């Protein structure tokens, strides 16, 4: 088991110090790239923000190209809990899926998943990759600064190793003891200290016997400073089965495992620097089926795991425009200075301090100004404008999405085409995020909440008055169906003489349910039965193009649906056509139950008009 500490140290060093060759001529370091992204996004240079010019220390200009463009992208790809919809694949269980969708959204809001979605939209354009970690309360965004992963892998599930570094307070450590962690107090006593929160983990760690160990990655510093924390590494990857069974025969068999350790840099060395014992502590270990992470990328290139975001895309443009802006600043500073020249060495050395206003100079040689005005300002400004436009093209941050007014010379048609092309790019990225979130919800979140939702419980449904009426009718219909099945299986059913009496019993169940549920007002409390959501056939989908926020898209969808029904009235009665219609409505975020409510309302209106004599039903013709 002591090999786990050596394993983590070697993998951490591989991540922090080594580069991978994506293709010949292109080497990549994820560690250095993340650090550079963080600096550039916050308007800082890699090698310091100050330079010395003629013995004077001055701050360099940093003309940030990335930050506002990332905010524009965040606005365009933003998603919310209400964007989640469940598409049923079986009309018979559409009501169950409808309730499950409501329960899912309530669960997501309760567990603050809306904040997680906001973080995904905020960080994805910045870093190019966002990783979600499954938690008992849903999910949390992983801090890539402390996420060491096999740089060349294609997906996290195929990575040779994943190291997640965390700095935990004593309170957090003790909480984890309730979740199966062992030796927590021993770790607190042995490894409490002040650790670096940043990227450069170059401080020298301290071993239990006072000797120093491992410059790379050892981040423990003076223990007398600040609030004490404990550095904990969680490793996901294959390990020998013998680490769990302690059997030598299992050394060559490997299993996927999660291992949590503290004191990874604490070890005892001999006089030659060879480690003879490990002082680290294993806090937790278990065999797992898969890693609890899902990743999404803003843009992707083969050969490296980390995606490409806006900041990295603009690395070269950022370097170039910083050069231009610093040249422009120095030129403007020089242009503000007034210098004169003369061959006469008897005149005053400084006109502004040595001469008075109106004084007449007697000189042996003329005094002429030295031209200091910037002669290349226009060229520098044109270069900066070219870089800005190139950055807009690379990131699709044009005025139509950034909120700026288009040029006066731009025609309406040109603006509409540009808007459509630009938003289509972000719709594609948003769709990619939707697929990622849908997979995360169905694969990692639902298995957890399924146990909660499949237990019998009471759920409150709400909405507009029209929605409440529909929900009441759906509830009454499903309640009547369930009660009628019980009635059919009961001895009383054998006493029924005619089908009309059975229909009367069914209507009685339905009217009773409507009467009871109408007393609830604008809220409906639904008794969800045990295993109500078990074995449902549905898909998790996300409205990725903003249709739930775009009233025009909803109107167009509604008009198309009306035209289809008007063109072929049998579409709502023919089983095959109705099934196709059901799939179309589900993909639009509507449920078949809503259409059935419309049909029942229409039939009720027709019946009322017939009773009142407003219309007459056509009598069937006798062909005899």
Secondary structure, 3 states (H helix, E strand, C coil): CCHHHHHHHHHHHHHHHCCEEEECCEEECHHHHHHHHHHHHCCCCCCCCEEEECCEEEECCCCCCCHHHHHHHHHHHCCCHHHEEEEECCHHHHHHHHHHHHHHHHHHHHCCHHHHHHHHHHHHHHHCEEEEEEECCEEEECCHHHEEECCCCCCHHHCCEEEEEEEECHHHHHHHHHHCCCCHHHHHHHHEEEECCCCCCCCCEECCCCCEECCCCCCEECCCCCCCEEEEEEEEEEEECHHHHCCHHHCCCEEEEEEEEECCCCEEECCCCCEEEECCEEEEEEECCCCCEEEEECCCCCCCCCCCCHHHHCHHHHHHHHHHHHHHHHHHHHHCCCEEECCCCCCCCCHHHHCCCCCCCCCCCCCEEECCCCCCHHHHHHHHHHHHHHHHHHHCCCHHHHCCCCCCCCCHHHHHHHHHHHHHHHHHHHHHHHHHHHHHHHHHHHHHHHHHHCCCEEEEEECCHHHHHHHHHHHHHHHHHHHHHHHHCCHHHHHCCCHHHHHHHHHHHHHHHHHHHHCCCCEEEEEECCCCCCCCCEEEEECCCCCCCCHHHHHHHHHHHHHHHHHCHHHHCCHHHHHHHHHHHHHCCCCHHHHHHHHHHHHHHHHHHHHCCCCCCCCCCCCC
